[in-house]
């Protein structure tokens, strides 16, 4: 097997092998460009998260939210980067419309799972029970992995759908964070239906709830919005590099000859 060499001196007699080498190099560059937006978003969340951890004292709910953010906006994108090539190759043999549908299904499922787990009864079970906490983290993580994988899997002319999915997902997630910030009372701490609150639930404060919302409000732009902006800039650069064929010069024939 011939190795690919990008130097001008490496000219093989086998033209097909040279074409294959160039195709492999282009494929590697394309794959790197596709994962770059998600990697930048995950890195931004990691850096800001590290600064917050070093300077802010978390309560039970804000610590819970920090775990969610780490799973959904740092670890899930990294896992998606590892498996995106395999998924993209599978989508290459499918109808492109099907890939777009799978992206929006993944976005819808992630948002449904996120909002369901932040209902008072579900949140209470997740914080009071070890099984509930494990199931909560696992479902949030898996839904995020599927979403980020589908974002990375789309390529070509339909990649703009990833931008729209990122913006919608980020907006709806930020709406949940806003609810936690501006709620005039605690949403999770009160005991209902005769069930006493556990120590974790009883120690919740309004400030802790607001901090949890602030963490989500900060993580949303750093993850979803940054990835969408980078994808949009890449699409614009690709459009700018395309040769314009609308106004091709035409040779005029002499008149009167």
NORUR-V129490 format. One record per backbone hydrogen bond with DSSP energy under -1.0 kcal/mol. CO is the residue of the C=O (numbers start at 1). NH is the residue of the N-H. Records with the same first field share a line. If there is no record, write none. Layout:
CO=NH ; NH
This chain:
7=10
9=11
14=18
15=19
16=20
17=21
18=22
19=23
20=24
21=25
22=26
23=27
24=28
25=29
26=30
27=31
28=32
29=33
30=34
31=35
32=36
35=39
36=40
37=41
38=42
39=43
40=44
41=45
42=46
43=47
44=48
45=49
46=50
47=51
48=52
49=53
50=54
52=56
59=63
60=64
61=65
62=66
63=67
64=68
65=69
66=70
67=71
68=72
69=73
70=74 ; 75
71=76
74=78
75=79
76=80
77=81
78=82
79=83
80=84
83=87
84=88
85=89
86=90
87=91
88=92
91=94
95=99
96=100
97=101
98=102
99=103
100=104
101=105
102=106
103=107
104=108
105=109
106=110
107=111
108=112
109=113
110=114
111=115
112=116
113=117
116=119
119=123
120=124
121=125
122=126
123=127
124=128
125=129
129=133
130=134
131=135
132=136
133=137
134=138
135=139
136=140
137=141
138=142
139=143
140=144
141=145
142=146
143=147
144=148
145=149
146=150
147=151
148=152
149=153
150=154
156=159
158=161
159=162
160=164
161=165
162=166
163=167
164=168
165=169
166=170
167=171
168=172
169=173
170=174
171=175
172=176
173=177
174=178
175=179
176=180
177=181
178=182
179=183
192=195
198=202
199=203
201=204
205=209
206=210
207=211
208=212
209=213
210=214
211=215
212=216
213=217
214=218
215=219
216=220
218=222
219=223
220=224 ; 225
221=226
223=227
224=228
225=229
226=230
227=231
228=232
229=233
230=234
231=235
232=236
233=237
234=238
235=239
236=240
237=241
